[in-house]
Amino acid sequence: MRSARWIWSTLMTGSAILLVWGVFVLSFKSEPSAIGRVWIALMLIGGGSIGTAVVGVVAAVGLRREARWGTSAAWLASVLMVLTVVSSWAGIIGLVGLITSRTRSRT
């Protein structure tokens, strides 16, 4: 399935923001108050953000190369970005682009 050409750049931008956010959050692991549940929360938030960024980059590369799996990866990356809240704008824009690509008439 073909998708809009601009979706890959949106996913790449959202991934870059998530990567920076994840590294920033993980930098607080060494703080004295980061013990127990706070440490676990930092790891989940930071690790989840970095993991979502990786999925977004893979999806963007797949879309850019017009690979068959690129659209499926873009759906996953967009949903994950919406769930992270940090790059929810990129996920929402990606979802809108993917949905409009499905409803566009094929001539």
Secondary structure, 3 states (H helix, E strand, C coil): CCCCCCHHHHHHHHHHHHHHHHHHHHHHHHCCCCCCHHHHHHHHHHHHHHHHHHHHHHHHHHHHCCCCCHHHHHHHHHHHHHHHCCCHHHHHHHHHHHHHHHHCCCC
